[in-house]
């Protein structure tokens, strides 16, 4: 993942074709997941929080239209903000629920 992000900001910047392909994948996944209660619960989380004022139901309804508005320049601007230096990468490994005895030392 880190190598991909680094490559996207240096030797292999994203192209319009890359973006179109990725857009098709995420929009199709979104449309397919709309029948899942779990997906709805995940997406609705935060829609009523004051701390997340920009998360609204219209984002779910308009997802394909919103995804279509993303440009290669938008992606390049976001990638410039991603810090892939050793001291800029953060990793988190966690579990949720009952601890697996095999994982405990």
Secondary structure, 3 states (H helix, E strand, C coil): CHHHHHHHHCCCCCCHHHHHHHHHHHHHHHHHHCCCHHHHHHHHCCCCCHHHCCCCHHHHHCHHHHHHHCCHHHHHHHHHHCCCCHHHCCCCCCCCCCCCHHHCC
